[in-house]
């Protein structure tokens, strides 16, 4: 993507795939990385038995619902201690070591957070591609498949630009400006 002209990236959202993390580190230095909260929760819920999953899920929702990074980290610390006392040392360690990767979205405007906290947007596009290509079943050649997938991607992009906006970038610009102004006030 970068070799095809992708630039101006502020945030990358992914699961914990080691190849993706390595590519991000190698090709997008300085870009913020958000670990998908849904994937993280699924991984963590797999560490406890079924009777405890609702309780752990509620604790994770409390962390992810925090309005500020510091607040989320305080809640995470309390949650980790709670699970350690219950005898779930691995769950506690995992929260202490990895939950911060899921909180990058808190440094973006509040209106953006629900959209950038997970990979749901990309997964929805992938579902639509799968649904549309399954109908065709057999493509006569590679190019015909690429035309259909490209048309779907263009349609999706146009919807974000002209229809209901997925993210309002003006809000991000304003948020960044306010951050810089706050830093200037602190420095002086």
MODELLER restraints for C-alpha pairs under 7 A, 6 or more apart:
rsr = mdl.restraints
at = mdl.atoms
rsr.add(forms.Gaussian(group=physical.xy_distance, feature=features.Distance(at['CA:9:A'], at['CA:31:A']), mean=6.65, stdev=0.5))
rsr.add(forms.Gaussian(group=physical.xy_distance, feature=features.Distance(at['CA:10:A'], at['CA:31:A']), mean=5.45, stdev=0.5))
rsr.add(forms.Gaussian(group=physical.xy_distance, feature=features.Distance(at['CA:10:A'], at['CA:32:A']), mean=6.18, stdev=0.5))
rsr.add(forms.Gaussian(group=physical.xy_distance, feature=features.Distance(at['CA:11:A'], at['CA:31:A']), mean=5.75, stdev=0.5))
rsr.add(forms.Gaussian(group=physical.xy_distance, feature=features.Distance(at['CA:11:A'], at['CA:32:A']), mean=4.73, stdev=0.5))
rsr.add(forms.Gaussian(group=physical.xy_distance, feature=features.Distance(at['CA:11:A'], at['CA:33:A']), mean=5.69, stdev=0.5))
rsr.add(forms.Gaussian(group=physical.xy_distance, feature=features.Distance(at['CA:12:A'], at['CA:32:A']), mean=6.32, stdev=0.5))
rsr.add(forms.Gaussian(group=physical.xy_distance, feature=features.Distance(at['CA:12:A'], at['CA:33:A']), mean=4.89, stdev=0.5))
rsr.add(forms.Gaussian(group=physical.xy_distance, feature=features.Distance(at['CA:12:A'], at['CA:34:A']), mean=6.13, stdev=0.5))
rsr.add(forms.Gaussian(group=physical.xy_distance, feature=features.Distance(at['CA:13:A'], at['CA:33:A']), mean=5.86, stdev=0.5))
rsr.add(forms.Gaussian(group=physical.xy_distance, feature=features.Distance(at['CA:13:A'], at['CA:34:A']), mean=4.65, stdev=0.5))
rsr.add(forms.Gaussian(group=physical.xy_distance, feature=features.Distance(at['CA:13:A'], at['CA:35:A']), mean=5.82, stdev=0.5))
rsr.add(forms.Gaussian(group=physical.xy_distance, feature=features.Distance(at['CA:13:A'], at['CA:36:A']), mean=6.28, stdev=0.5))
rsr.add(forms.Gaussian(group=physical.xy_distance, feature=features.Distance(at['CA:13:A'], at['CA:116:A']), mean=6.97, stdev=0.5))
rsr.add(forms.Gaussian(group=physical.xy_distance, feature=features.Distance(at['CA:13:A'], at['CA:118:A']), mean=6.74, stdev=0.5))
rsr.add(forms.Gaussian(group=physical.xy_distance, feature=features.Distance(at['CA:13:A'], at['CA:119:A']), mean=6.23, stdev=0.5))
rsr.add(forms.Gaussian(group=physical.xy_distance, feature=features.Distance(at['CA:14:A'], at['CA:34:A']), mean=6.59, stdev=0.5))
rsr.add(forms.Gaussian(group=physical.xy_distance, feature=features.Distance(at['CA:14:A'], at['CA:35:A']), mean=5.37, stdev=0.5))
rsr.add(forms.Gaussian(group=physical.xy_distance, feature=features.Distance(at['CA:14:A'], at['CA:36:A']), mean=5.58, stdev=0.5))
rsr.add(forms.Gaussian(group=physical.xy_distance, feature=features.Distance(at['CA:14:A'], at['CA:119:A']), mean=6.19, stdev=0.5))
rsr.add(forms.Gaussian(group=physical.xy_distance, feature=features.Distance(at['CA:15:A'], at['CA:35:A']), mean=5.49, stdev=0.5))
rsr.add(forms.Gaussian(group=physical.xy_distance, feature=features.Distance(at['CA:15:A'], at['CA:36:A']), mean=5.23, stdev=0.5))
rsr.add(forms.Gaussian(group=physical.xy_distance, feature=features.Distance(at['CA:15:A'], at['CA:39:A']), mean=6.04, stdev=0.5))
rsr.add(forms.Gaussian(group=physical.xy_distance, feature=features.Distance(at['CA:16:A'], at['CA:35:A']), mean=6.72, stdev=0.5))
rsr.add(forms.Gaussian(group=physical.xy_distance, feature=features.Distance(at['CA:33:A'], at['CA:104:A']), mean=6.70, stdev=0.5))
rsr.add(forms.Gaussian(group=physical.xy_distance, feature=features.Distance(at['CA:34:A'], at['CA:101:A']), mean=6.06, stdev=0.5))
rsr.add(forms.Gaussian(group=physical.xy_distance, feature=features.Distance(at['CA:34:A'], at['CA:102:A']), mean=5.56, stdev=0.5))
rsr.add(forms.Gaussian(group=physical.xy_distance, feature=features.Distance(at['CA:34:A'], at['CA:103:A']), mean=6.89, stdev=0.5))
rsr.add(forms.Gaussian(group=physical.xy_distance, feature=features.Distance(at['CA:34:A'], at['CA:104:A']), mean=5.23, stdev=0.5))
rsr.add(forms.Gaussian(group=physical.xy_distance, feature=features.Distance(at['CA:34:A'], at['CA:105:A']), mean=6.47, stdev=0.5))
rsr.add(forms.Gaussian(group=physical.xy_distance, feature=features.Distance(at['CA:34:A'], at['CA:117:A']), mean=6.77, stdev=0.5))
rsr.add(forms.Gaussian(group=physical.xy_distance, feature=features.Distance(at['CA:35:A'], at['CA:101:A']), mean=5.45, stdev=0.5))
rsr.add(forms.Gaussian(group=physical.xy_distance, feature=features.Distance(at['CA:35:A'], at['CA:102:A']), mean=4.74, stdev=0.5))
rsr.add(forms.Gaussian(group=physical.xy_distance, feature=features.Distance(at['CA:36:A'], at['CA:102:A']), mean=6.36, stdev=0.5))
rsr.add(forms.Gaussian(group=physical.xy_distance, feature=features.Distance(at['CA:36:A'], at['CA:117:A']), mean=5.89, stdev=0.5))
rsr.add(forms.Gaussian(group=physical.xy_distance, feature=features.Distance(at['CA:36:A'], at['CA:118:A']), mean=4.20, stdev=0.5))
rsr.add(forms.Gaussian(group=physical.xy_distance, feature=features.Distance(at['CA:36:A'], at['CA:119:A']), mean=5.86, stdev=0.5))
rsr.add(forms.Gaussian(group=physical.xy_distance, feature=features.Distance(at['CA:37:A'], at['CA:102:A']), mean=5.70, stdev=0.5))
rsr.add(forms.Gaussian(group=physical.xy_distance, feature=features.Distance(at['CA:37:A'], at['CA:117:A']), mean=6.10, stdev=0.5))
rsr.add(forms.Gaussian(group=physical.xy_distance, feature=features.Distance(at['CA:37:A'], at['CA:118:A']), mean=5.57, stdev=0.5))
rsr.add(forms.Gaussian(group=physical.xy_distance, feature=features.Distance(at['CA:38:A'], at['CA:118:A']), mean=6.23, stdev=0.5))
rsr.add(forms.Gaussian(group=physical.xy_distance, feature=features.Distance(at['CA:44:A'], at['CA:91:A']), mean=6.80, stdev=0.5))
rsr.add(forms.Gaussian(group=physical.xy_distance, feature=features.Distance(at['CA:45:A'], at['CA:53:A']), mean=5.76, stdev=0.5))
rsr.add(forms.Gaussian(group=physical.xy_distance, feature=features.Distance(at['CA:45:A'], at['CA:56:A']), mean=6.91, stdev=0.5))
rsr.add(forms.Gaussian(group=physical.xy_distance, feature=features.Distance(at['CA:47:A'], at['CA:91:A']), mean=6.71, stdev=0.5))
rsr.add(forms.Gaussian(group=physical.xy_distance, feature=features.Distance(at['CA:59:A'], at['CA:79:A']), mean=6.52, stdev=0.5))
rsr.add(forms.Gaussian(group=physical.xy_distance, feature=features.Distance(at['CA:63:A'], at['CA:72:A']), mean=5.00, stdev=0.5))
rsr.add(forms.Gaussian(group=physical.xy_distance, feature=features.Distance(at['CA:63:A'], at['CA:75:A']), mean=5.74, stdev=0.5))
rsr.add(forms.Gaussian(group=physical.xy_distance, feature=features.Distance(at['CA:63:A'], at['CA:76:A']), mean=5.93, stdev=0.5))
rsr.add(forms.Gaussian(group=physical.xy_distance, feature=features.Distance(at['CA:64:A'], at['CA:72:A']), mean=6.78, stdev=0.5))
rsr.add(forms.Gaussian(group=physical.xy_distance, feature=features.Distance(at['CA:66:A'], at['CA:72:A']), mean=5.13, stdev=0.5))
rsr.add(forms.Gaussian(group=physical.xy_distance, feature=features.Distance(at['CA:68:A'], at['CA:106:A']), mean=6.03, stdev=0.5))
rsr.add(forms.Gaussian(group=physical.xy_distance, feature=features.Distance(at['CA:69:A'], at['CA:103:A']), mean=6.54, stdev=0.5))
rsr.add(forms.Gaussian(group=physical.xy_distance, feature=features.Distance(at['CA:69:A'], at['CA:106:A']), mean=6.00, stdev=0.5))
rsr.add(forms.Gaussian(group=physical.xy_distance, feature=features.Distance(at['CA:76:A'], at['CA:95:A']), mean=6.77, stdev=0.5))
rsr.add(forms.Gaussian(group=physical.xy_distance, feature=features.Distance(at['CA:77:A'], at['CA:96:A']), mean=6.75, stdev=0.5))
rsr.add(forms.Gaussian(group=physical.xy_distance, feature=features.Distance(at['CA:80:A'], at['CA:92:A']), mean=4.19, stdev=0.5))
rsr.add(forms.Gaussian(group=physical.xy_distance, feature=features.Distance(at['CA:80:A'], at['CA:95:A']), mean=6.05, stdev=0.5))
rsr.add(forms.Gaussian(group=physical.xy_distance, feature=features.Distance(at['CA:80:A'], at['CA:96:A']), mean=6.54, stdev=0.5))
rsr.add(forms.Gaussian(group=physical.xy_distance, feature=features.Distance(at['CA:81:A'], at['CA:92:A']), mean=6.57, stdev=0.5))
rsr.add(forms.Gaussian(group=physical.xy_distance, feature=features.Distance(at['CA:83:A'], at['CA:89:A']), mean=6.99, stdev=0.5))
rsr.add(forms.Gaussian(group=physical.xy_distance, feature=features.Distance(at['CA:83:A'], at['CA:91:A']), mean=6.76, stdev=0.5))
rsr.add(forms.Gaussian(group=physical.xy_distance, feature=features.Distance(at['CA:83:A'], at['CA:92:A']), mean=5.69, stdev=0.5))
rsr.add(forms.Gaussian(group=physical.xy_distance, feature=features.Distance(at['CA:84:A'], at['CA:92:A']), mean=5.44, stdev=0.5))
rsr.add(forms.Gaussian(group=physical.xy_distance, feature=features.Distance(at['CA:105:A'], at['CA:113:A']), mean=5.48, stdev=0.5))
rsr.add(forms.Gaussian(group=physical.xy_distance, feature=features.Distance(at['CA:105:A'], at['CA:116:A']), mean=6.40, stdev=0.5))
rsr.add(forms.Gaussian(group=physical.xy_distance, feature=features.Distance(at['CA:105:A'], at['CA:117:A']), mean=5.78, stdev=0.5))
rsr.add(forms.Gaussian(group=physical.xy_distance, feature=features.Distance(at['CA:106:A'], at['CA:113:A']), mean=6.70, stdev=0.5))
rsr.add(forms.Gaussian(group=physical.xy_distance, feature=features.Distance(at['CA:108:A'], at['CA:172:A']), mean=6.95, stdev=0.5))
rsr.add(forms.Gaussian(group=physical.xy_distance, feature=features.Distance(at['CA:109:A'], at['CA:171:A']), mean=6.79, stdev=0.5))
rsr.add(forms.Gaussian(group=physical.xy_distance, feature=features.Distance(at['CA:109:A'], at['CA:172:A']), mean=6.12, stdev=0.5))
rsr.add(forms.Gaussian(group=physical.xy_distance, feature=features.Distance(at['CA:109:A'], at['CA:175:A']), mean=6.10, stdev=0.5))
rsr.add(forms.Gaussian(group=physical.xy_distance, feature=features.Distance(at['CA:112:A'], at['CA:167:A']), mean=6.24, stdev=0.5))
rsr.add(forms.Gaussian(group=physical.xy_distance, feature=features.Distance(at['CA:129:A'], at['CA:149:A']), mean=6.35, stdev=0.5))
rsr.add(forms.Gaussian(group=physical.xy_distance, feature=features.Distance(at['CA:139:A'], at['CA:145:A']), mean=6.13, stdev=0.5))
rsr.add(forms.Gaussian(group=physical.xy_distance, feature=features.Distance(at['CA:160:A'], at['CA:166:A']), mean=5.34, stdev=0.5))
